[in-house]
């Protein structure tokens, strides 16, 4: 599960030292501006409402280290300026994700790559629309390709 690159670096070092790759599962909410992305993130949580009890119960019974650590991390809504845990209590551990402008999210992905993360599994709400924005707006920025505005 994602966490700030500064703390994740030490945790993945043994894996990288053994010649393995490291990957992250995370959600994406990217919009033209940070403000739009945060509004979309808050709307997602507002629409999830009643599911919080289900996830609270799951978290209390789970023996998954990754999932329980994600639920604990959700006590702090923003782990970095882009790494958001606000949906975790409503949508589960895999909803921890990057929220921000297209540039913010691209930069955050590059920050994870800089510490050795080479595999990403992204999800969004709705997946098809969010991942279309990722493909057209975030990925070119992360690859250093000029994006027409």
BALOGU-526252 format. One line per field, with one value per residue (C-alpha): x, y, z. Coordinates in Angstrom, 2 decimals. Layout:
east: (X, ...)
north: (Y, ...)
up: (Z, ...)
This chain:
east: (0.00, 1.23, 2.81, 5.04, 8.09, 10.38, 9.17, 8.47, 12.04, 13.46, 10.72, 11.29, 15.10, 15.51, 13.26, 15.19, 18.53, 17.39, 16.86, 13.06, 10.64, 8.33, 4.81, 1.88, -1.89, -3.49, -6.43, -6.22, -8.27, -6.64, -8.24, -7.00, -6.58, -5.95, -9.16, -11.22, -9.52, -10.18, -13.84, -14.11, -12.49, -14.87, -17.86, -16.70, -16.67, -20.05, -21.57, -20.10, -21.61, -23.15, -20.30, -18.07, -19.52, -18.75, -15.12, -14.74, -15.92, -13.57, -10.62, -11.29, -11.31, -8.58, -5.21, -3.78, -0.83, -1.17, -4.89, -4.79, -1.86, -3.89, -6.81, -4.44, -2.91, -6.41, -6.30, -4.30, -6.22, -3.22, 0.06, 1.68, 0.23, -1.11, -1.36, -4.90, -6.43, -9.85, -11.73, -10.17, -12.81, -15.56, -14.12, -11.36, -7.59, -7.19, -8.84, -5.73, -4.53, -3.13, -5.35, -4.37, -3.89, -2.59, 0.86, 0.67, -0.22, 2.45, 5.06, 3.93, 4.27, 7.79, 8.58, 7.59, 9.64, 12.65, 12.66, 12.41, 8.71, 8.50, 5.02, 1.72, -1.82, -4.21, -7.95, -10.45, -14.16, -15.51, -12.49, -12.93, -13.30, -10.52, -8.10, -8.90, -7.85, -4.74, -3.86, -4.46, -3.27, -1.13, 0.90, 2.28, 3.37, 5.05, 6.87, 7.96, 5.82, 4.38, 0.60, -1.52, -3.65)
north: (0.00, 3.52, 5.71, 8.77, 8.05, 9.13, 6.26, 3.77, 3.92, 2.07, -0.54, -1.50, -1.37, -5.09, -6.00, -3.81, -5.03, -8.59, -7.61, -7.58, -4.89, -2.95, -1.89, 0.02, -0.27, 3.14, 5.22, 8.33, 11.49, 13.94, 17.09, 20.27, 21.94, 20.66, 22.32, 20.40, 17.14, 17.69, 18.49, 15.27, 13.31, 14.78, 14.04, 10.44, 10.08, 11.80, 9.31, 6.34, 7.36, 4.21, 1.89, 3.24, 0.86, -2.12, -1.02, -0.27, -3.81, -5.28, -3.32, -4.51, -8.20, -8.16, -9.78, -8.22, -6.05, -3.96, -3.34, -2.59, -0.22, 1.58, 1.97, 3.32, 5.72, 7.05, 8.73, 11.38, 12.46, 13.75, 11.83, 14.14, 17.05, 14.48, 11.16, 11.06, 8.52, 10.17, 7.44, 4.50, 4.37, 4.32, 2.36, 0.29, 0.24, 0.22, 3.65, 5.32, 7.40, 10.40, 13.46, 16.67, 18.49, 16.58, 18.05, 17.23, 13.59, 13.17, 14.61, 12.28, 9.26, 10.39, 10.73, 7.08, 6.04, 7.91, 5.66, 2.49, 1.85, 0.46, -1.09, 0.75, -0.56, 2.38, 2.56, 5.37, 6.22, 5.58, 3.64, 4.24, 8.01, 8.46, 6.28, 8.12, 11.34, 9.56, 8.40, 11.75, 14.16, 12.57, 9.93, 12.32, 14.69, 11.87, 10.88, 14.46, 14.79, 18.22, 18.27, 20.55, 22.84)
up: (0.00, -0.67, 1.94, 1.72, -0.45, 2.39, 4.61, 1.83, 0.52, 3.54, 3.47, -0.16, -0.01, 0.84, -2.07, -4.50, -3.12, -3.89, -7.54, -7.30, -8.41, -6.13, -7.01, -5.58, -5.81, -5.55, -6.64, -8.78, -8.78, -11.18, -12.50, -14.20, -10.77, -7.26, -6.09, -8.67, -7.69, -3.97, -4.72, -6.74, -3.88, -1.30, -3.57, -3.83, -0.05, 0.28, -2.17, -0.25, 3.13, 4.61, 3.67, 6.43, 9.03, 6.77, 6.38, 10.10, 10.86, 8.25, 9.60, 13.14, 12.05, 9.40, 9.97, 6.78, 7.72, 4.55, 4.97, 8.69, 8.16, 5.48, 7.88, 10.57, 8.03, 7.33, 10.75, 8.88, 5.79, 3.81, 4.11, 1.55, -0.42, -2.95, -1.06, 0.31, 2.68, 2.99, 1.11, 2.98, 5.77, 3.11, 0.18, 1.75, 1.73, -2.07, -2.22, -0.80, -3.67, -5.40, -5.58, -7.31, -10.55, -13.54, -12.85, -9.12, -9.76, -12.45, -10.07, -7.26, -9.55, -10.45, -6.73, -6.25, -9.26, -7.85, -4.77, -6.85, -7.46, -10.98, -11.07, -10.58, -10.52, -10.65, -10.12, -10.17, -9.86, -12.37, -13.59, -17.30, -17.00, -14.45, -16.35, -19.59, -17.85, -16.62, -20.13, -21.80, -19.11, -16.39, -18.23, -20.85, -18.07, -16.15, -19.31, -19.99, -23.10, -23.84, -23.35, -25.50, -23.37)
